[in-house]
Amino acid sequence: MASSASDTIAVVGAGVMGRNITALALGHGVDVVLVDVSGEVLESARAEIAQLLRHGQFMGAFPASQATGTLTTTLSSGDVADADVVIEAITEDAALKARAMAELSGTVPAGIPLITNTSGIPIAELAKSVQRPAELAGVHFMNPSYLIEMVEVVRGPQTGEDAMAAILSLLERLGRKTVVVRDAPGFVTSRLLHPMINEAARIVAEGTASVEDVDQLMHGCLGHPTGPLRTADLIGLDNLADALRLLAERTGNSTFEPCELLMEKVRAGDLGRKTGRGFYDYGEVLS
């Protein structure tokens, strides 16, 4: 991928992570084509991305002298064809991602890297849906993507050298620090973090400690930046439950199954920051 200001990436999925990744790219001068199936979602995404850009600029997350990239929103996945790199960022559902990958693989020209933003779905599994597995790799962006510099890059068994070089070059341009790991369910970060959050929720359900006390102990004693349960609210409790189920299924370890308190909140629609309530009450629904 060249380093000119006219470079364009496509981001497929205008949810929480799609918006974060888009803001990250725009803030580093990369043009973005943002694709979603809902015009209403794209409209709200455009407004929130502007807020994320302002926040990132305030926090010094973007190069001060860098002109912001141009955002184009579209309902047509065919509009990704001219991008230099395509990033899939839809919900963490293996079947949905596989269908999206199959469609994108038929649209994107040969030689264009295809990235799946996933917290734990094996790349080898998704590679079965694409025409050119050598061009597919995983990148686990953290949330908020424009503030957290470190990203987990997952090289699938068939990922080629050219795709890896292009993806790492893009991430360097976006100011990210990278660690490349081998393909496995949950990779590294989710394999460690998600079960810890699940156990924290079990501790609360058992009455051993309150939500606030669990987070204070993990922050004050073990240095966790926000505590596991506030982190869960940021991830999205529905996303967390999906990721835990995936870990349980792919590893055969039933202890990874989401605990009942977590599932109660998901069934109630209390999904964390994005709905205004999760383990904590935020008093507002984020757009």
RAZIDA-V282052 format. One record per backbone hydrogen bond with DSSP energy under -1.0 kcal/mol. CO is the residue of the C=O (numbers start at 1). NH is the residue of the N-H. Records with the same first field share a line. If there is no record, write none. Layout:
CO->NH + NH
//
This chain:
4->7
7->31
8->84
9->33
10->87
11->35
12->89
15->19
16->20
17->21
18->22
19->23
20->24
21->25
22->26
23->27
25->30
26->29 + 69
31->9
32->72
33->11
34->74
35->13
38->42
39->43
40->44
41->45
42->46
43->47
44->48
45->49
46->50
47->51
48->52
49->53
50->54
51->55
52->56
53->57
54->58
55->59
56->61
63->66
70->32
72->34
74->36
76->79
77->80
78->81
80->83
85->10
86->115
87->12
88->117
91->93
93->97
94->98
95->99
96->100
97->101
98->102
99->103
100->104
101->105
102->106
104->107 + 108
109->112
113->86
114->137
115->88
116->118 + 139
120->186
122->126
123->127
126->129
127->130
132->135
133->136
134->160
135->114
137->116
138->154
139->141
140->152
144->147 + 148
149->177
151->179
152->140
153->181
154->138
156->159
160->164
161->165
162->166
163->167
164->168
165->169
166->170
167->171
168->172
169->173
170->174
171->176
172->175
177->151
179->153
181->155
184->187
186->191
188->192
189->193
190->194
193->197
194->198
195->199
196->200
197->201
198->202
199->203
200->204
201->205
202->206
203->208
204->207
210->214
211->215
212->216
213->217
214->218
215->219
216->220
217->221
218->224
219->223
227->231
228->232
229->233
230->234
231->235
232->236
233->273
236->240
237->241
238->242
239->243
240->244
241->245
242->246
243->247
244->248
245->249
246->250
247->251
248->252
253->256
254->257
259->263
260->264
261->265
262->266
263->267
264->268
265->270
266->269
269->271
271->237
272->275 + 277
276->282 + 283
277->272
280->278
//
